Every structure is written in C-alpha cells, then in structure tokens.
C-alpha cells in the first residue's frame, strides 16, 4: 500500500534537487566576488542542506540503504572505526544530537525501543541514516570540486566544514552504533576498546 509519505517525500526530494541545481547554475553564472562573506556562508549552508535533504527525505519513505550491497554496512575494522570515533570527538557530536534532536523519548524510540526485537530496527535505522549521509557527503564533495574549479574557495571551505559535521560525523556514529549493537547480539567476536 502506498502511503501519502511515499509520494510526498520523494516529491520534496525532487524539489530539493531542483533547488540544488538552480543554486549551482546561479553560482556558475556569477563570480565568487559577487557574494559577500555572509551571502557565501548562507549559500554554503543552503547547498549542503538541500543536497543532504535529497537523500535524507527519500530515506524516510523508502529503504534507500538497500541500494548499497549488504557487505558495505559490515564494520570490517571496528578498532579503526572506534579510533576515528574518538579522534574526531564524535561522542560530543552524539551528545549534541541527544540534546537538540534525540532528547525526547519519542524520537529515541523511533531508533530503538529497548527490546530485543528493536535491535533489528535499530540496525536498519543506522543503515538508512548512514546511506543518506554517505550519498550527501559524496555529492557535496563532487560539487565542491566543481566549485573549486570556478574559484569559490571560501564557499567550498565553509561547505566542507558543514559537510564534515553534517554528514561524515553521522556516518562514523552510525557505524559505531551498528558495531556495538551487533556485538551485543554476538555477531562480532572482536571487542571494541
């Protein structure tokens, strides 16, 4: 059965795709010096928001994580994943997410309801989130290369910082979560330090 969400969310994603392309076309038709620093910051933020939204919103309606092979989602080197998690301070990012978004029990329950059966949903949700952030991370990286070729150095610097925080950190966090839950279930034998 097709729900309204399965129709509206992809339409909104298409709208964000349209806005992203329109914004890029505007940038290609202009020069970097046509924009103030404030405008550059706003454009960087909007561009990363639009592109991230394309992937995230579609993932709320469809199992987009299935577009990548199951082997991609296996944490092949949990020790390195944990080292990266610690070195980049992803635990502080996690705290901010808990404060500003996942703080309410209702939001946390969407991910994990505390039951053994809820673990499978938790794993699915981590894959959905990871795919959405990975897709956005890669596309923003490619767009940044195009913008660098058009001398948008400040815009790319700001967009890269936003991309790292908004997309790379969540990817690392989801992989870290997935490894920990699979370890609890006994699917991994190595321990995480």
N, C-alpha and C positions, 0 to 999 in steps of 0.2 A: 504494500500500500504506500503510495506516495503522499507524504505529508506536505503541508504548506512550507515547512522548513526546507525540504529537499528541493523546492522550486525557488523560494525567495533567496536563500543563502547563496546558491550559485549565481543568481542574477546580480546580487550585490557584489559578489566577487568579480563578475564581468564588468560592473560599473567601476570598481577599483582598478581593474586592468585598463579600462578606457582612460581613467583619470591619470594613471601612471604614464601611459603612452602620450597623452596630451601634455603632461608636465615635461616629459623628456623632449618632445617636439618643441615646446616653448624654449627650453634650455638650449637646444641645438640651433634655434633661430636667433638666439641672443648671444651676448658676450658675458663672461663672468663679471666684468667690471660694471655691467648694467645693474647689478644687485648689491644692495648694502649688506653688511655683515648680518644684520637682523633678518633681512629677507633670505639670505643664504641659509641661515640656521633654520628658518621656518620651512623653506623648500626641502632641505635635507631631512627634516623631521617628517614632513608630509610624504616625501618619496619613500622613505623606509616604512612608514605606517601603511601607505597604500599597498606596497608590494607584499609586506607581511600579511596584511589583511586578505589579499587574494588567496593565499594558501590557508591561512587560519580559518577563515569563514567557511570555505568549502569543506574543510575538515570537520566542522561542527555538524555537517549534514551527511557526509559520505565517508566511508572508510578509506581515506586517501593514503593511509600508511601502507595499504596493500599494493600500492604502485611500485614499491621497492621490494626486492626479494627478502624473505624472512631472515636470511643469513645476515643481511645488513644490520638488523636490530640486535644481533647477538653481541654482547660485550666481550670482545676477543681478548682484551688485555685489561682486566679490571684494576690492576695495580697502577697502570699508567693513567687510566681514567680517574682514579682516586687522586693521584698526584696532581693531575691537571685541575681537578675539582678544588683541591686545597691551595695550589699555587695561585690560581686566579681568584680565590676568595668567593667561589660560587656559593658557599654556605651563607655569606652575607646577602647575596642576591636572593637566596631562598628565604631568608628572614624578611626581606623587604616584600617579597611576594605574599608571605603569610600575613604581614601587617596590612598591606594595601588591597589584596585581592582574595587570597585563600583563607583569610582570617575567620570568616563565618563558617559555621559547621555545615551549612547547606552547600557552600562552594566546595569544601573539602570532601564532602560525601559524594559529590559527582565523580571524584577521582577514586576514592577508597572509602568504603562503608565500614571497614573494620572487621569484616567477616572473611572467612577462608575463601568463599566464592568471590568475594570482592577483589581478591588478588588478581584474578584473570582480567577483570575490568580495569584494574589499576595498570596492568601491563599494556592492555590495549590503549588506554588513555595516554600512557607515556609514548607509545609508538605514534599515535596521532599527533601529539604535540611536537615530538621530535621531527616528524616528516614536515609539518607545517613550517617550523622554524628553519629546517635544513633547506627546503625549497626557497624560502625567502632569503636566507643567507647567501645562497649561490647566485640567485638572480640579482640581488643588490650588489654582490661582488662584481658580476659581469657588467652591470650598469655603471658601476664605479670606474671600471676600466675605460668604458666609452666616454665617460665624463672627464676622466684624466686626459684623454686624447684631445679634448676640447678645452683644456686648461682650467677646469673647475676644481682647482686644488683644495680650496677651503671647503667647498661643498662636499667633496669626496672625503676629506678628513673628518668632518662632522658626521657624515653618513656612515663612515666606517666605525666610528666610536659607537654610534647608535646601533649599528648592525651587530657589533660585538656584544653589546649589553642586551639587546632585544632578541637576538637570535642565537648567537654562539653559546652564551651562558645557559639559556634554556635547553639547548641540545645536550650540553655536558650534564646538566641537572637531571634530565630525563634518563640518560644512560646510567647515571649514578643510582637513581631510584630503581631502575629496572634491574640492575645487577643486585642490589640489596634485596629486593623482593624475591628474585629468583633464587638467591642464596638461602633465604628463609624457607622457600619451598623445597630446597635440596637440589635445585637444578645446576648449581655450581659447587665445585668442591674446594676451590681456592678461597682463602679468606681475604678480605679486604683490610688493609692496615688501618 
